[in-house]
Amino acid sequence: MGQDITCLITDQPLELDKDIVHFKIRDVLFVPFDIMGSSISWLIEDAYQYETAQDLFSYFKQYQPDDLILWDTDEKHTVLDIIKLIEDHDIRNFIIEHTADFASMPMDDYFLAVLDGKIIKDSIVFDENDFSKMNYANIEKYREKIGLNFNWIGMDKFHAYSFAEKEYFR
């Protein structure tokens, strides 16, 4: 089974409900979500059209949760869950990152950085086009801006949402 996980990552100190799967590692908060790459890709691709995260979120809030689940999967979350968490806790600095591989071969890498509520255009990675390929080189820079200076993707708990959930409630 390959890796397949979406995470909201922030350096803001937050007190989250104990029922929300989350991990604080080296002053960085990770909130994993069970969302397929295609759903996150939609959010991140559309982010390029907006200046602020709030404007992007307002656009996505017009949808019902079922509208945001692509290919009839059994995801536990939708992008509306990420939006709700960000808005409920007034998170202004964050990244949303999705990574998936199969047999250790990368399949999907999606990335978005938001700093002080503003969408950082040169952070957006959502597909294999030239624009995204150029921005891929910026991922580490934006990870470091929120204090993420280690490889979270290689950690067992972030292999998939089910792994994170199991470790969190252990």
N, C-alpha and C positions, 0 to 999 in steps of 0.2 A: 504494500500500500504506500503510495507516494504522499508527500507533504501537501497539504491543502488548507490554508488558514488565512483569515483576515483579522487584522489587529488595529485597534485605535491605540495610539501611543502618544503620551503627553508627559511633559515635565511639571505640569501644574499639580500641586498637592490637593488631592481630593479625598473625601470620605464617601465611599460608595457603599450601597446596601450590601449586606453580606451575601445576598442571593445572586449578586452579579459576579460572574467569574472574572477575576482580575488578579494581577500580580504586580507587586512593586519590587523592582530590581534596580539597585544602584540609583535610587532617586528618580527612576523613570517608571511610570505606570502603564501597564499593558492591559488592555481589555480585548480579549479575543471574541470574535463573532463567528457564528456558523452561517456564512454567506458564500455562495459560489462566486468564482471569479468573474463570470459574465455579468452578474448583478453589480458587483463593485466597479467593474470596468465602465459600466454605464454611468455611474455616479462620477467617476473620475474623469471620464471623457467629457461629460457635460460641464465639469468644473471650469474648463478652459473658457467657456462663454461668460463667466461671471467674475466679478472683482472680489466679492466677499463671500465667505462661507454662508452667511445668513441669506444672501440672495439665492445661492445654489439650493440651500435647504428649503426655502420658500417654494421654489419650483418643484422640488420632489414631494413636498407635503400635499400636493394636489392629488397624488396617487393613493390608492388603497393598497394595503400590504400585498394582497394577491396579485396586483398589477406589477409588482416589483420582483416577483419570483419567476425567473425564466426557466423554461424547460421542465416545468412541473416537478421540481425537486422537493425534497423534504427538509429544507433548511429550517433552522429554528428561528432565524432572524431575517430581517430585511434592512435595507439602508435606513428605513424610518427608525429603527431601533438605535442605530448609530447617531442619527440626527437628534433623537430625543435625549440620549445621554449627553451629547455635547451641549444642547440647549439647556437642559435641566441643571447642569453644573457649570454653565457659562465658561466652557473650555475655549480658550482663545488661541492657544498654541498646541498644535497636534499634527501628527501624520496619520494617514490611513494607508496601510500597506497590506497587500494580498500577495501571497506567494504559493505556487503550486509546482510540484514536479511529479514525474513518474519515472521510476527506476533510476533515480538520481539525475535525471535529465530535466532541466528547467522547462516548464510549460507556460506558466503565466507569472508575470511580475507586474503589479499595478501599484502606483504610488502617488500620493498627494500630500503636500505640506501646506499647512495654514499657520501663519504667524501673525499674531495680534488681530486675528479674525480675517485677515486678507489671504486670498488664494495666491500661492506662489507659482506663477505660470511655468517657470523653468524647472519645477519639481514634478510636473505632471507626466506620468508614464502610464499608458493604457493599452498600447498595442505595438506592433512592429513597424509602424511608419517612421519616417526619418525624424520627425519632430520628437517622438518618444525616445528614439534611439539616442538623440543628442542629449535629452534630459536625463537619461539613465545614469550618465556620469555624475549628475548632481545629487543623487540619492544620499550618498555618504555625507555630503555637506549638510543636508537638511536633517539627517539623523543626528549629527553632532550638534546642531543648533538647539535641539531639545534635550541634549545630554546623553543621547544614545551612542555610546562609543564602544560597543561590543556587538557581536553577531548574535542577535536574538533568534534569527531564523534557524540556526543549528541546534537550538535547545529542544530537548525531547518534549517538554510540556507544550511546545508550539508546533508540534508535528501536524496536528489537526485540532479542531475545536473539541472533539470528544476526548482527546488526550488532556487538554487544558482543563476541561470540566472535571475529569476524573481526578487529576492531581489537586485541583482547587478544593474539591469536596472530600478529599481523603482525610 
